[in-house]
């Protein structure tokens, strides 16, 4: 099965999309990666969903990736005596360490780490920023605060602290239990929520130990300050614009999105743009013009993937949302401006053999107008380097490891095929041409550019570039 676009689509599973029939339908409509949100998924349901995705994968005969998204630490208010409190502009409040007892002038917060880390003058956001407080004085059990933006607050509403680096682990006990269970299943990616610093990623990476790719969700301002270190330790990143838009000024989010995409592309790591991309399609069969433009912007910027959340998890039109995202991506990639914009964003190759070879592959493919690039890859690194170059020709990633084929499905432009490891240099060329033709990327007489590593089968040893004619005997 061949996609007609290079940008990938991630779709979230939920009540509107979790049946076998709907998962298969979404796969055919264009979903490359299915996301499972552990905030709303039990272990039994996780196992069921993984099985259903694998059944759909078998039916369409093409790798599908599964991304398990850990909930992460959730900071919430305690309980109010009346269930709700109406805060007034300029009012003075007391925030105290506790589970219950909230009133119009006192707010319970059952998180001692907030009291330990908060500084006077810092902002406290409640309910996705609808209510804003300013901390005036802070002790180990009480915070005196002033209401800056007023409104109602209810039991268990979320708390965001945009100015504060919290001394809390990125993995909660629930996350650890979910992680251990997920790694026993046939999943491909683990997403870490609310990453603040590289150490958060290192902790997860140590536990995962290569059994899945590690994707860091960039949704806190503190993560931007150490972005390069986070990307270095991650296998992929996500621009999680929901919480970013709460914790930083909304007008700063588009520029931050560009910054994250460029940093990830420079590092050769897949980057996903997420949150509210086609939000109106939760209840409507077509998106707004602004939403279509938002998806198009992410594609023009060279994001590896764009993601649907509630649109497919709980919306009334999940298949239509995927179809629309597919159409927008195809339209952008066929636009006459697209190649120039993508090429202008290319970074010089790193001073390594592998990056030099992949830069040469890009140039040779363009000069010869080759029909496809074929990468033999065992660890996935050769495929990712090819994707980093954003070539105009399609890229076929050949690997003997089905788990690598699935993981690479997230990366821009990669059409992943599982096949036996090459046995010789002639086999490298002959099978590359055969598969390029069989998968519909080349025809007899076309040229393909092949890259691999010598000795054959050595992970991460990209050092071979070869041009071959499809249908001709390889010498």
N, C-alpha and C positions, 0 to 999 in steps of 0.2 A: 504494500500500500504506500503510495507516494503522496506526500503533501504538496500543495501548490504554493507554499510559502516557506520562509526560513525562520521567521519568528514563531516560537512555540506558544502553546496555550495550556495554562494550568487551570483546572476547574475543581472547585470544592464540592465534595460529596455531602449530602444531607438528606432530609426527609423528601425533598423534591427530586432526588437524583440517585437514590441508593438501590433501586431494584436492579435485577440482572438486565432486564430489557432496557431500562433507561441508561445504564452504564454503557451497554453496547451501542446504543443510539448516540450517546455523547461521543464515544470513541470514533464512530464513523463520521460524526459531524466535525471533528477536528481536535478533540482533546488529546494532548500528548502526555500530560502528567495529571494524575488525580491526587488532590490534597484531602487529607483526612484530619479534621480539627479535633484534637483530643480534649478540648474544652467541653465538647458535647458528645463524646464517643466513649462507650464502655469497651472493655477488653473483648467481650464476646462479639459486639458489633464490629469492632476493628477486624477481628479474624474473619468475620463474614464478608465484610467489604473487600478485604484483600483477596479472598477467594473469588469474589464476583469480578473484580478487575482482571485477575489472571484468566478467568474464563473468557472474558471479552478479548483479552490479548490473544488467546489461542484462536478465537474466531476470526479476528481480522488479520492474523499472521504478521503482526508487527509489534515490536517492543513498546510497552507502556510503563511509565515510571509511576511509583506510588510515593508520595511525600507525606510523612506523618509529622504534624505540627504540634509540638508540645505547648501546653497552656502557659507555662512560665509563672512567675510570682505575680499574684493579683493583690493589689492593695485596695481595701474597701473600708467604708464606714461601718460602724456597728449598728445597733438598733435604736430607733427613736421611740420614746414613750407613746407618741401618737402615730408612729409609722411615717410621719413626714414633718418637716419643719420649713417654714417660710423665712428665709434670711433677708434682712433689710439692708439697703445700701448704707455703707459707712458704719454698720453696727459692729460692736466689739463682741468677740466670741471667745469662749474657752474650749479648746480641744484637749481632751483628757484621755489617758491610756485606759481603755476599757471596752467591754463588749456591748453594754447597754446603758440607758440613761440619757439619751439624747433629747434636747429640748430646743426651743428657739434660740437659746444663747449658749448651749453646750453641745459639743459634738463628740461622740465616742469614736476612738480609733484604736483598734486592737492590734497595733503593730509597733512594738517598742523601738524597732530600727528607725522608724520615722523620727521619733523624739531624739534618738541618738545622733542622727545625721543632719537634721534640718538646722539652718542658720537663720538668725533674724534678717528680715528683708526678703526671704525666699518666697516664691509663689506656691500656693497649694490649690490645685485644680480639682474640682469635683464634678462627676457626671460628664465626662468627656469635655471638660472646660466650660460647661454652661455656667458654673459658679466658680468664682475666683476669690481666693483669700490671700492676704499678706501676713506672714508671720512677723509679729512684733517682738515677742520674747519667747524663749524656748528653755524648758527644763527637761529632766528625764521622764517626767510624767504629765507635764502640761505645756500647752502652747497658747499664748495670748495672740489673737489674730484679728484683723480688720477685714470686713467684707468689701471687696473691690467691685465685683460683679455679683449682683444679688439674684436670688431665685429660689425655687423650692429644692430641698434635698430629701431623699428617701432612704430607707433602710438599704444597706449594702451597696450603695452607689460607689463607683470606682474613684480612686484617688490617683492623681498624677502629680509628680514633683519635678518640673522641668529644670530647676536650678540645682538639684541635689543629686549627688552620687550616693546611692544607697549601699550600705554594707550587707547586702543580702546575696545569697548564691543564686545563680541563674536557674539552677535545677532545684525545684521543690521536691519534697517526698513523693507527691503525686506524679511529678514529671519523671522521677527516677523509676517508679513502678511502671508507668506507661512506656518508658524507654526500654526497660528490660523486656517487657512483653513484646513490644514492636520488633525488637531485634531478633526475636525467635521466629518471626514471620517472614514472608517473602517481600520485604519492603526495600526501597532504594535510597530514600533521602529522609533525614531527620532535620526538622526546622527548630531552631532555638529562639524562643521569644524573649524580648526585652533585654537583648545583649547590651551591656554597658561598657565592657572592656575586653581586651584579648584573652585575659585569664578565664572569662566565662566560656569562651569557645574552646580553650585548651582543656578545660575540665570535661566538657562533652566529648571532645575528640578522643581523649584518653579512654573513656568508657566505650565509645562506639568501636574503636580499634579497627577501623577499616571495613566494618560490616555494612556500612551505608555511607552515603555522602552527607557531609555536615553543611547545612544551610543556615546562615546567620541572618536573622531579621533585624534590619536597621530601623528602629522605631523610637529611639531615644536620642536626644541631643548629645548626651555623653558619648554615644557610640561614634558620632561624627568626629569628635576630637581625636579618637584613636582608630579611625577608619582603616588606614593602611595595615595596622597590626591585626585588626579583626579579619580583614580580607585575606591576609597572608595565612592565617590559621584555618580559614574556612575553605570549603570546596565550592561554595556558591553563596550569594547574598540576595536578600530581598529588600526592596524599597517599600517598607510597610507604612504607607502614607497616612493610615488612620491615626495611629498614635503620634506620628511625627507632626501631623496637623493639629494635634491637641497640645503638644509640649513645645512647639515653636510657632512663631507667627505664620499664619496661613500663606502669606505672600512669600515666605522663605522656602516653602516646600518645593515649588518647581525647580528652583536653582539647586536645592539640595538633591533632588532627584537626578539632575544632570551630573552633579558632582559624583554621586555614588555610581552611576552607570559608567562614567569615564574611568573612575578608579578601578572598578571591577574589570572593565575591558582591558585596561592597561596590564592588569595582573593575569589576564587570561582566565578569569573565573566567571561562570554564568551569573547573570543578574536578572532578577524577576521584578517587574513593576506591578504593585498590587494595591487594592482597596478602591472601591467605588468607581471602577472603570466604566461599568455600564449599569450603575445603580438603579436607574429608573426602570430597567428591564426586570426588576423584581416583580413589578406589577403591570408593566406595559410591554406589548410585543415588539416595540421599536425603541431605540435609545434616543436621547436628546442629541442635537447636533454637537453640543459641547462635549458630550461623552464620546461620541465618535471621534472628535478631534483629539481628545485626551489619549485614546488608544493609539491613534495615528502618530501623535507626538512621541510616545514611547517607542514605536516602531522606527520612526525616523531617527531617534537617538541611538538606535542599535541595541536596544534591550534584547536579551536572549529570549525572554518570555514575558507574556502579560497574563494576569491572573483574574479569574472570576471568583467571588466569595459567595455572598448571599444570593447573587443572581442565579447560581446553579444549585446551591445548597437548599434554599428555601423559596426561591422565586417561582412564579407561575409559568415562566417561559425559559427553562434551562437550556433546551436544545436551540431555541431561537437566539439566545444570548451567545452561545458558542458559535453558531453559524454567522452571526453578525460580526463577532470578533475576527473570525476567519476571513470574512469578506473585507473588513477594513485593512487587515494586515496584507492581504493579497493586493489590494488596491494601492497601498503605499509602496509596496515593494516593486510594483510595475510602473510607478511614477517616474518620469524622466529625471526628476531631481534626486531621487533616492540614491543611485550609485555615487553621485558626487558628494552627497552629504556623508554617506558611510565611509567613503575613501578619505575624506578630509579628517575623519576622526581616528584614522589608523595611527598606531604608535610605532616607533622604530622597534625592530626586533631586539630582544635582549642579547647580550654577548655570549650566546650558547650555540652549540652545533644545531640543536633541535630548532631553535627559533630562527636561525639563519636559513635552515633548510625550508621551513614553512614560509618564510618571506619569499624565498626563491620560487617555491611552488605557486604562490599567489601570482608572482610576476610572469612565470612561464605559462601558467594557465591563461592569463589575460592575453599575452602576446600570441600564443598559438590558437586562441579561441577554442580551447579544449572543452569537451562536453561535460566533463566531470573531474573531480579530484577524488581519488580513492586512498583512504588512509588505513593501513593495517595497524591496529592498536590493541595492546593487551591490558595495559593499565588505564587506558583512556586518555593519557596525556597528549598523544599525537592528535587525536580528534579535537581536543580542546584547543590545541595550538592552531589547528586549521580554522576552527571557529573564530578564534581571536582575530584572524586576518580579515574576516568578513568578505570572502571572495565572491565574485559574481557567479561563478560556476557552482553547481550543487556539490556537496561533500558527502561521500559515502564512507561511513566508518565501519570497517570490518573487524570483528573481534570473535575469538572463540569462547568468550565468557558472556553468558546471557545477562548476568548482573551488570557488567560494564555497559552492554548495549542499552539496557534500560536506564542506567544512570546518565548516559550521554544524551538520552532523549531530551533532556532539559536544555541542552546547549544549542545555540543558534545554528541553523542550517544543516545540522547533522542528520543524515538518514542512516539509521543504524541497522546493521545486518549481522546476525551470528553465523559464523562459518568456521570450519576447521582451520587450525593454524597452518600457515604456508610451510611447505616442505623444502622449497628451493626458490631461487630467484626467478626461474621460469614460471614456477607455480604462482609466485607473487603477481606477476604480470598477467598470466593467462586467466587466473581466477578473478582478478580485479576487472578485467575486460568482460568476462562472462557475466559477472554479477551486475556490472554497470548496465549491460544490455538487458539482462533479465529483469532488472528493477525499473526499466524504462527511462534511464538517464542517458543512454548512448545507443547508437545504431552502427551497423557495419561500416567501417571506413572512418569513423570518428576517432579523435585522439582523446585519451584520458591521461591525466598526470597522477602518478602513483608515488606514495611515500610510505616508508617502512623503516624498521631498524635492523641493523646487522650487529651481531649475529641474530638470525631470525628468532622471534619469540622472546627477545629480551625486553622487558618492560622499560619504557622511558628512554630508549636508545635510538631516537629518530635521527637517521643519518643518510638516508637513501632517497634520491629523487629519480624517477624514471618516466619517460613518455612512451606510451604504447598505442598501437592502432587496434581498434576493436575489430575482431574477426580475422585478424592477421596472425600468422604464426609468430610467436615471440622468440627472438634470438638473444 
